[in-house]
Amino acid sequence: MMSRTLIPWLLDSDPTLRWQVERDLVGVSPAVWEATRARIEFEGFGVRLLALQEPDGQWAGGAYFPAGHDFDGSEDGQPYTATTWTLNTLREWGLDSGILRGRRTAELLAENSRWEYDDLPYWGGEVDCCINAFTVANGLWLGADITGIVDWFVEHRQPDGGWNCERVEGSTRSSVHSTLNSLKGLLAYDVATGGTDATTAARHAGEEYLLQRSLFRRLSTGEPIAPWISRFSYPFRWFYDVLNAADYFRASSLHDGTAPDPRMAEAIELIRAARQPDGTWLQSRRHPGEVWFEIDVAVGEPSKWLTFFATRVLDWFDATR
C-alpha cells in the first residue's frame, strides 16, 4: 500500500498520469477520474502532442521514423517522434480516441502513410512484430481494420511460443522484448473484440514463454537474462524489463479473470527491492533518441510514472496473498 505522503505528490501531475492515479491507486469515483482524463485534450502533454499532428495525419512526416531520417542502427538511440510512437503515447496516456477519429486520422494514415520497410501500407503492417503489435493496438483504438495483422501474429509465432522481430533475418528463437510487445497487441485485440480461440491461444503461449523464465531468467541456465531486466525507465518504449512485463500480466490477468501466476514471484521481488526508503522508484536509465519533449525525470531522480506503475503492480500481486 502506498504511503499517504506520496499520494499528493503523485496527484500533482499532468492529467495523463493523474487520472490513472485517481482510478487505480486512490479509488475515486469514475466521474472524478473521467473528468481528469478529459483534460488531456486541452492541457499538458496531451495537447502538446496533438498540436504537432500534420495535415496528412502523420507526425514528423513518417510512419515509424521521421521523414528523411535514414536510421541504420549506428546512432545512439532511434527517434521517437514519428507517427507510430506518437500514437502509442497518446493511446497509452488514455486520450479519448474520438479526438483523433474526429480528425479522420485512421483514414488519413491509410491514404498518406507508408512503412519505411518496402513502402507497405500503414494499416497492413510490415514484418517487424513489435511494429505490428503497436499497429494492432493503435488501429483498434482508431477504428482501422487490422484483422490481417492479427492473423499474422498467429501465423508467425516461433516454435518456443514467443516472437522475435529478427525472424525476417532468420531467427528461430523468441525475444523477451518482441514477445512482450506482441502480447500487448494481442491483448488489446482480445479486450476490444473478445478475441478468437486462435488469438487467445497465441497470447497464452506467449505468456507461458515468459513465465517459464520467471520473467527474467534464461531457460537454459537459470541465470538472469541481462542486468537491464531490473533497470526501470519510463517511457517503456519497446524495451523489456520486469516492471513492464508485470504491468502487462496485471492487465492480462484482469481481462482473463485469473489470479497472478506464482512464477512471477521472483520478478515481483525485484520490483519491490527497487523501492526507495521514501516509497518511490527512481528513473534508472533513459532510452536515448530524439523526442518531442521529455515527460519524466532525469536518471537517478524519483519518477512519478515508475512509482505509479510499480505500486499498482505490487498492489495487484499482493492482494491475492
C-alpha positions in Angstrom: 0.0 0.0 0.0 1.2 3.5 -0.8 2.2 5.9 1.9 -0.3 8.7 2.3 2.5 11.3 1.9 3.1 10.0 -1.7 -0.5 10.4 -2.9 -0.4 14.2 -3.1 3.0 14.0 -4.9 1.5 11.7 -7.5 -1.7 13.6 -7.9 0.3 16.8 -8.6 0.9 15.5 -12.1 0.0 16.0 -15.7 -3.6 14.8 -16.5 -2.1 11.9 -18.4 -0.8 10.4 -15.2 -3.2 12.0 -12.6 -6.3 10.3 -13.9 -4.7 6.9 -13.6 -3.5 7.5 -10.1 -7.1 8.6 -9.2 -8.6 5.5 -10.7 -6.1 2.8 -9.8 -4.5 4.0 -6.6 -6.8 6.4 -4.9 -10.1 4.8 -6.0 -12.1 8.0 -6.6 -15.5 7.8 -8.3 -15.5 7.4 -12.1 -16.9 10.9 -12.5 -13.8 12.4 -11.0 -11.1 10.4 -12.9 -13.1 10.7 -16.1 -13.1 14.5 -15.8 -9.4 14.5 -15.2 -8.9 12.2 -18.2 -10.9 14.5 -20.4 -8.4 17.3 -19.7 -5.7 15.5 -21.7 -7.2 17.1 -24.9 -6.8 20.6 -23.5 -3.8 20.8 -21.3 -0.3 19.4 -20.6 1.5 16.7 -22.5 -1.6 15.6 -24.5 -2.5 18.9 -26.1 1.2 19.5 -27.0 1.4 16.2 -28.9 -2.0 16.8 -30.6 -0.8 20.2 -31.8 2.1 18.5 -33.6 -0.1 16.4 -35.9 0.3 17.3 -39.6 -2.5 17.8 -42.1 -1.8 14.4 -43.7 -2.5 12.7 -40.3 1.1 11.9 -39.5 3.7 13.2 -37.0 7.2 14.1 -38.2 6.2 13.1 -41.7 6.8 9.3 -41.3 5.3 6.0 -40.1 8.0 4.7 -37.8 10.8 7.1 -38.4 10.7 10.8 -39.2 10.7 11.8 -42.9 14.1 11.9 -44.3 15.7 10.1 -41.4 17.9 7.3 -42.6 18.3 5.3 -39.3 20.8 2.5 -39.7 21.2 1.4 -36.1 24.6 3.2 -35.7 23.1 6.2 -33.8 22.8 6.4 -30.1 19.1 5.6 -30.0 16.3 5.8 -32.5 14.0 8.8 -32.9 10.6 8.6 -31.1 8.8 11.4 -32.9 7.1 9.7 -35.9 3.5 8.7 -36.2 3.5 5.2 -34.6 5.4 6.3 -31.5 3.2 9.4 -31.0 0.0 7.3 -31.4 1.4 4.8 -28.9 2.0 7.6 -26.4 -1.4 9.2 -26.8 -3.2 5.9 -26.6 -1.3 4.7 -23.5 -2.0 8.0 -21.8 -5.7 7.5 -22.3 -6.6 10.2 -24.8 -10.2 9.8 -25.9 -9.9 8.2 -29.4 -12.8 10.3 -30.5 -10.4 13.2 -30.7 -8.3 11.6 -33.4 -11.3 9.9 -35.1 -12.8 13.3 -35.5 -9.7 14.3 -37.3 -10.1 11.3 -39.6 -6.6 10.1 -38.5 -7.1 6.4 -39.5 -8.3 7.4 -43.0 -5.6 9.9 -43.5 -2.9 7.4 -42.5 -4.4 4.9 -44.9 -4.1 7.5 -47.6 -0.8 9.1 -46.8 1.4 6.9 -44.6 3.6 4.0 -45.7 6.1 1.9 -43.8 9.7 2.6 -44.3 10.1 -1.1 -45.0 9.1 -1.9 -48.6 6.7 1.1 -48.7 3.9 -1.1 -47.3 0.5 0.5 -46.5 0.2 1.7 -42.9 -2.7 -0.4 -41.6 -1.4 -3.5 -43.4 1.5 -3.8 -41.0 5.0 -5.0 -42.0 7.4 -7.7 -41.0 8.5 -6.5 -37.5 6.4 -8.0 -34.8 6.9 -5.0 -32.4 5.8 -2.6 -35.1 2.8 -4.8 -36.0 1.8 -5.0 -32.3 1.8 -1.3 -32.0 -0.3 -1.0 -35.2 -2.8 -3.5 -33.9 -3.4 -1.6 -30.7 -3.5 1.8 -32.5 -5.8 0.5 -35.2 -8.3 -0.9 -32.7 -8.2 2.5 -30.9 -8.8 4.5 -34.0 -11.2 2.1 -35.8 -9.0 0.9 -38.5 -9.2 -2.7 -39.9 -6.2 -4.6 -38.6 -7.5 -8.1 -38.9 -4.8 -9.1 -41.3 -2.1 -8.2 -38.8 -3.8 -10.1 -36.1 -3.8 -13.2 -38.3 -0.1 -12.5 -39.0 0.7 -12.9 -35.3 -1.0 -16.3 -35.1 0.9 -17.5 -38.1 4.4 -16.1 -37.2 4.8 -17.3 -33.6 8.1 -19.1 -33.0 8.3 -22.8 -32.1 9.2 -21.8 -28.5 6.0 -19.9 -28.0 7.0 -16.3 -28.5 8.0 -13.9 -31.2 11.2 -12.2 -32.5 11.5 -9.0 -34.6 14.5 -10.6 -36.2 12.6 -13.5 -37.6 12.9 -12.0 -41.1 16.7 -12.2 -40.7 16.3 -15.9 -39.9 16.0 -16.0 -36.1 14.1 -19.1 -34.9 14.2 -18.2 -31.2 12.0 -15.7 -29.4 13.0 -12.5 -27.8 11.6 -11.1 -24.5 11.3 -7.6 -26.0 9.5 -8.9 -29.1 7.3 -11.3 -27.1 6.1 -8.7 -24.6 5.2 -6.2 -27.3 3.4 -8.8 -29.3 1.5 -9.9 -26.3 0.4 -6.3 -25.7 -1.0 -6.1 -29.2 -2.9 -9.4 -28.9 -4.3 -8.4 -25.5 -5.6 -5.2 -27.0 -7.3 -7.2 -29.7 -8.8 -9.7 -27.2 -10.0 -6.9 -24.9 -11.6 -4.9 -27.8 -13.2 -7.7 -29.7 -13.4 -10.7 -27.4 -10.7 -12.3 -29.4 -10.8 -15.7 -31.1 -9.7 -19.1 -30.0 -6.5 -18.6 -32.1 -5.6 -15.2 -30.7 -6.2 -16.2 -27.1 -4.2 -19.4 -27.6 -1.3 -17.5 -29.1 -1.4 -15.0 -26.3 -1.4 -17.6 -23.6 1.5 -19.4 -25.4 3.5 -16.2 -25.4 2.7 -15.6 -21.7 4.0 -19.1 -21.0 7.2 -18.3 -22.8 7.9 -15.5 -20.3 6.5 -17.3 -17.2 8.7 -20.4 -17.9 11.6 -18.0 -17.5 10.1 -16.3 -14.3 10.0 -13.1 -16.5 13.8 -12.7 -16.2 15.8 -15.9 -16.3 17.4 -17.8 -19.1 15.7 -21.1 -19.6 19.0 -22.9 -20.3 21.0 -21.8 -17.3 18.5 -20.1 -14.9 20.8 -17.0 -14.8 19.3 -13.5 -15.3 19.0 -12.6 -18.9 20.8 -9.3 -18.5 21.3 -6.5 -16.0 18.7 -4.3 -17.7 15.8 -6.6 -16.6 15.6 -4.7 -13.3 16.7 -1.2 -14.6 13.4 0.6 -14.9 12.7 3.6 -17.1 9.7 5.5 -18.4 8.6 5.7 -21.1 8.9 2.0 -21.6 9.2 2.3 -25.4 9.9 -1.2 -26.9 12.3 -2.2 -24.2 11.7 -5.1 -21.8 12.1 -5.1 -18.0 10.3 -7.0 -15.3 8.2 -4.0 -14.4 7.0 -3.5 -17.9 6.3 -7.3 -18.1 4.5 -7.4 -14.8 2.3 -4.5 -15.8 1.3 -6.5 -18.8 0.5 -9.6 -16.8 -1.7 -7.5 -14.5 -3.7 -6.3 -17.4 -4.0 -9.8 -18.9 -5.0 -11.3 -15.5 -7.7 -8.7 -15.0 -9.0 -9.4 -18.5 -9.0 -13.2 -18.1 -10.3 -13.1 -14.5 -7.3 -15.1 -13.2 -5.0 -14.8 -10.2 -1.4 -13.8 -10.7 0.8 -16.7 -11.7 3.1 -17.7 -8.8 6.0 -18.0 -11.2 6.1 -14.2 -11.2 7.1 -14.0 -7.6 10.8 -13.5 -8.1 10.3 -10.8 -10.6 7.9 -9.1 -8.2 10.5 -9.1 -5.5 13.0 -7.4 -8.0 10.4 -4.6 -8.4 9.9 -4.4 -4.6 13.6 -4.3 -4.0 13.9 -1.2 -6.2 11.6 0.8 -4.0 13.4 3.6 -2.2 13.0 4.2 1.6 10.6 7.1 0.8 8.4 4.7 -1.2 9.4 6.0 -4.7 11.1 4.3 -7.6 14.0 6.0 -9.4 14.5 6.6 -13.1 17.3 4.0 -13.7 18.0 4.8 -17.3 16.7 6.9 -20.2 16.4 5.3 -23.6 18.3 7.6 -26.0 16.7 9.0 -29.1 15.0 12.2 -30.4 11.7 13.0 -28.6 9.2 15.9 -28.9 9.8 16.8 -25.3 10.7 15.0 -22.1 7.9 13.6 -20.0 9.7 12.2 -17.0 12.6 12.9 -14.7 16.3 12.5 -15.3 18.2 9.4 -14.4 18.6 9.0 -10.6 15.5 11.1 -9.7 12.3 9.8 -8.2 9.9 9.0 -11.1 6.1 9.6 -10.6 5.4 7.3 -13.6 7.5 4.4 -12.3 6.2 4.8 -8.8 2.7 4.6 -10.1 3.3 1.5 -12.2 5.3 -0.3 -9.6 2.8 0.5 -6.8 -0.1 -0.6 -9.0 1.6 -3.9 -9.8 2.5 -4.7 -6.2 -1.0 -3.8 -5.0 -2.4 -6.3 -7.6 0.0 -9.1 -6.8 -0.1 -8.7 -3.1 -3.9 -8.6 -2.9 -4.0 -12.3 -3.6 -1.7 -13.3 -0.7 
